């Protein structure tokens, strides 16, 4: 299976380079690809393959459809959707199944590749709430499944300029349930630790939890137990903050470090059964978490404190970089004013 990361419009962050290296070394039987659009300097990693996505008419169509501010994070809202276009182009030129991982997602060494391949649906991803799906972990059986999602994203973007990748994924499941496998994100669909998914999703999640024997993180486990994105809050990362509207209620969960698997497991206060975690969305983007030999210590620390309340951490490296960028921007503006006089 091809493991694919997509990074467009900006410099490759250190956490992604660490993640690429870890993924390559952990899964030598799978080919790891980095899809980019020529802006990124490609790291020199042995066995990493790259694919250049050339911006085409569909990119232009999607960009003109969306109404989100383009200056935000290198046109973040566009590239979060345009990656579906890039994956489709990649699928047309590369044979084999595809597992797309977001840049800040880590997966366990016992990730169920074969079970994904054996289940009957041609596309799979987590469903986080009644409104949102998540692209953290997306499986494509073939070129046609990648084309289906890309075309659907183009259609919805043209109809709803304020849409996002998460809204589109949920709409995709609602429109095409016969080809979509919702990956389970909670230990149980209905108990004191989670909201109740609507039918028929509830039954599907229960069935898939049994089939996969574990859960896939959407926007819950990583953000709750390891912290929010410090780049959104001037270096501040909030731990153990519940995501509104999501099926998961992590405040009633316990996190453990499964030493045998070298990865995470979760259980609920209502049911002490431990469930394997196969993917974790590390929104905090701490580069050490993406380093294979360093993450174990962090996993153990977070598991030990998983029952604690809301707290905040400061990433001074992030804060310093943001201050430097802000000062450079102000200096550039000041110089321009002087030159215009």
C-alpha positions in Angstrom: 0.0 0.0 0.0 1.2 3.5 -0.8 1.4 5.7 2.3 1.0 9.3 1.1 1.6 12.7 2.8 0.6 15.9 1.1 2.4 19.2 1.7 1.6 22.2 -0.4 2.6 25.9 -0.6 5.1 26.1 2.2 8.4 24.9 3.7 8.5 21.4 5.1 8.1 21.5 8.9 10.5 19.6 11.1 7.8 17.4 12.6 6.8 16.2 9.1 10.4 15.4 8.2 10.6 13.3 11.4 7.2 11.7 10.6 8.4 10.8 7.1 11.6 9.2 8.5 9.7 7.3 11.2 7.1 6.0 8.7 9.7 4.9 6.2 11.7 2.9 8.9 8.6 1.4 10.5 6.9 0.2 7.3 9.6 -0.9 4.9 7.0 -3.1 3.1 5.0 -0.1 2.1 6.1 2.8 -0.2 6.1 6.3 1.4 5.3 9.2 -0.9 5.4 13.0 -0.3 3.1 14.9 -2.7 4.2 18.5 -3.1 3.7 21.4 -5.6 7.3 22.5 -6.1 7.4 25.1 -3.2 8.8 22.7 -0.6 12.5 21.8 -0.4 12.5 18.0 -0.4 14.4 16.3 2.5 17.0 13.8 1.5 15.5 10.7 3.1 16.4 7.2 1.9 13.5 5.4 0.3 11.2 8.5 0.2 9.5 8.9 -3.1 8.0 12.2 -4.2 5.3 13.3 -6.6 5.1 16.8 -8.1 1.5 18.0 -8.3 1.1 20.6 -11.0 -1.6 23.1 -10.3 -4.2 22.7 -13.0 -7.6 23.9 -14.1 -9.3 22.1 -11.1 -7.0 23.9 -8.7 -7.9 27.2 -10.3 -11.6 26.3 -10.2 -11.5 25.4 -6.6 -9.5 28.5 -5.6 -12.0 30.8 -7.4 -14.9 29.0 -5.8 -13.8 29.4 -2.1 -14.4 32.6 -0.2 -11.9 31.9 2.7 -9.1 34.5 3.2 -6.2 33.5 1.0 -3.5 35.1 3.1 -4.1 32.7 6.1 -1.3 30.2 6.4 -0.3 30.0 2.7 -4.0 29.7 1.6 -4.7 27.0 4.2 -8.4 26.5 3.3 -7.6 26.0 -0.3 -4.8 23.5 0.2 -6.7 21.5 2.7 -9.2 20.8 -0.1 -6.8 20.8 -3.0 -4.9 17.8 -1.5 -7.9 15.7 -2.7 -7.1 16.9 -6.2 -3.5 16.2 -5.8 -4.2 12.6 -4.5 -6.5 12.0 -7.5 -3.7 13.1 -9.9 -1.2 10.9 -8.0 -3.6 7.9 -8.1 -3.9 8.2 -11.9 -0.2 7.8 -12.3 0.6 5.4 -9.5 -0.7 1.9 -9.1 -1.9 0.4 -5.8 -4.1 1.3 -2.8 -3.4 4.6 -1.0 -3.4 5.5 2.7 -3.3 9.3 3.1 -2.1 10.6 6.4 -2.1 14.2 7.5 1.3 15.6 8.2 0.7 15.6 12.0 -0.7 12.1 12.3 1.3 9.2 13.7 0.3 5.5 13.3 1.1 2.4 15.2 3.3 -0.3 13.9 0.4 -2.7 14.0 -1.8 -0.4 11.9 -4.4 -2.6 10.2 -3.4 -2.2 6.5 -4.7 -5.6 5.6 -8.1 -5.1 7.3 -8.5 -1.9 5.3 -7.7 -3.7 2.1 -10.1 -6.6 3.0 -13.2 -4.5 4.0 -15.7 -4.0 1.2 -15.8 -0.2 0.9 -13.5 1.7 -1.5 -12.9 4.7 0.7 -12.5 5.0 4.5 -12.0 7.9 7.0 -13.0 8.9 10.5 -16.4 10.6 11.2 -16.0 13.0 14.1 -19.5 14.4 14.5 -22.9 14.9 12.8 -21.3 17.7 10.7 -17.6 16.7 10.2 -15.5 13.9 8.8 -11.8 14.1 9.2 -9.0 13.6 6.6 -6.4 12.5 9.2 -6.5 9.0 7.9 -8.1 8.3 4.5 -8.0 5.0 2.6 -8.5 4.9 -1.2 -9.0 1.6 -2.9 -8.2 2.8 -6.4 -8.1 5.7 -8.8 -11.9 5.8 -9.1 -12.4 6.3 -5.4 -9.9 9.2 -5.4 -11.6 10.7 -8.4 -15.0 10.4 -6.7 -13.9 12.4 -3.7 -12.0 15.0 -5.8 -15.0 15.6 -8.0 -17.3 15.8 -5.0 -15.1 18.4 -3.3 -15.1 20.5 -6.5 -18.9 20.3 -6.7 -19.5 21.3 -3.1 -16.9 24.1 -3.2 -18.7 25.6 -6.2 -22.0 25.4 -4.4 -20.8 26.4 -0.9 -17.8 28.8 -1.0 -17.4 28.7 2.8 -17.1 24.9 3.0 -14.1 23.0 4.4 -12.6 19.6 3.9 -14.2 18.3 7.1 -17.7 19.4 6.1 -17.2 17.8 2.7 -16.1 14.5 4.1 -19.2 14.2 6.3 -21.4 15.1 3.3 -19.5 12.5 1.2 -20.4 9.8 3.7 -24.0 11.0 3.8 -24.2 11.0 0.0 -22.3 7.8 -0.7 -22.7 5.4 2.4 -22.6 2.4 0.1 -18.9 3.0 -0.8 -17.7 4.7 2.4 -16.3 3.0 5.5 -16.6 5.2 8.6 -13.5 4.5 10.8 -14.4 4.2 14.5 -13.1 7.1 16.6 -14.6 6.2 20.0 -14.5 3.0 22.2 -18.3 2.7 22.1 -20.9 4.5 20.1 -23.2 5.0 23.0 -22.1 5.2 26.6 -21.3 7.8 29.2 -18.1 8.7 27.3 -19.6 9.7 24.0 -22.5 11.3 22.3 -24.8 9.1 20.3 -24.1 8.9 16.6 -27.3 8.9 14.5 -28.4 5.8 12.7 -27.2 4.1 10.5 -23.8 5.5 11.4 -24.1 4.2 15.0 -24.5 0.6 13.9 -21.7 0.9 11.3 -19.3 2.3 13.9 -20.0 -0.5 16.3 -19.5 -3.0 13.6 -16.3 -1.4 12.4 -15.0 -1.2 16.0 -15.3 -4.9 16.3 -13.8 -5.5 12.8 -10.7 -3.3 13.3 -10.4 -4.0 17.0 -9.3 -0.5 17.7 -9.9 3.2 17.0 -8.6 5.9 14.6 -8.1 9.4 15.8 -10.1 12.2 14.1 -9.8 15.4 16.2 -10.0 14.0 19.7 -7.3 11.8 21.2 -4.2 13.7 20.1 -5.6 17.2 20.6 -7.2 16.3 24.0 -4.3 14.4 25.6 -1.3 16.0 23.8 -2.5 19.6 23.3 -4.0 22.0 20.7 -1.9 23.7 18.0 0.4 26.3 19.6 0.7 28.1 16.2 -3.0 29.1 16.7 -2.5 30.8 20.1 0.9 32.5 20.2 2.8 29.4 21.5 0.0 28.2 23.9 -1.1 24.6 23.7 -4.2 23.6 25.7 -4.5 20.1 27.0 -7.6 18.2 27.9 -10.1 20.5 26.3 -13.2 18.9 24.9 -14.0 19.4 21.2 -17.6 20.7 21.0 -20.2 18.6 19.1 -17.9 15.6 18.6 -19.1 12.1 19.4 -16.1 11.5 21.6 -16.1 12.9 25.2 -12.4 12.4 26.1 -13.0 13.9 29.5 -14.4 10.5 30.4 -11.6 8.5 28.8 -8.3 7.2 30.2 -5.2 7.0 28.0 -2.6 4.3 28.5 0.7 3.5 26.8 0.6 -0.1 25.5 4.2 -1.2 26.0 3.8 -4.3 23.9 2.6 -2.3 20.9 4.7 0.8 21.6 1.7 2.9 21.1 -1.5 4.2 22.7 -4.7 2.6 24.0 -7.9 4.2 25.4 -10.7 3.1 27.7 -13.7 4.7 29.2 -14.7 5.2 32.8 -17.9 3.3 32.1 -15.9 0.3 30.6 -12.3 -0.4 31.5 -11.8 -2.4 28.3 -8.7 -1.1 26.6 -9.0 -0.4 22.9 -6.0 0.0 20.6 -5.4 3.3 19.0 -4.1 2.9 15.5 -3.6 6.6 14.6 -3.2 9.7 16.7 -3.6 13.3 15.4 -0.8 15.2 17.1 -2.1 18.7 16.6 0.5 20.1 19.0 3.1 19.3 16.4 5.8 18.6 18.9 8.7 17.3 16.7 9.7 14.8 19.4 6.4 12.9 19.1 7.1 12.2 15.5 10.6 10.8 16.3 10.4 7.1 16.7 12.9 6.8 19.6 11.6 9.8 21.6 7.8 9.4 21.5 7.6 6.6 24.1 8.6 8.9 27.0 6.0 11.5 26.0 3.3 8.8 25.6 3.9 7.5 29.1 3.9 11.0 30.6 0.6 11.9 28.9 -1.0 8.6 29.9 0.0 9.2 33.5 -1.7 12.6 33.5 -4.6 11.7 31.3 -7.1 12.0 34.2 -6.1 15.5 35.1 -8.0 18.7 34.2 -7.6 21.5 31.7 -4.1 22.9 31.5 -1.9 25.0 29.2 1.7 24.5 28.0 3.9 27.1 26.3 6.0 26.2 23.3 8.7 28.8 23.6 10.3 27.8 20.3 7.0 28.5 18.5 6.5 31.8 20.4 10.0 32.9 19.5 9.4 32.1 15.8 6.1 33.9 15.7 7.7 37.0 17.3 10.5 37.0 14.8 8.0 36.7 11.9 5.9 39.5 13.3 8.9 41.8 13.7 10.1 41.1 10.2 6.6 41.9 8.8 6.5 45.2 10.7 10.0 46.1 9.6 9.1 45.3 6.0 6.0 47.5 6.2 8.0 50.4 7.8 10.6 50.2 5.1 8.0 50.3 2.4 6.4 53.4 4.0 9.7 55.1 4.0 10.4 54.2 0.4 7.1 55.5 -0.8 7.6 58.9 0.7 
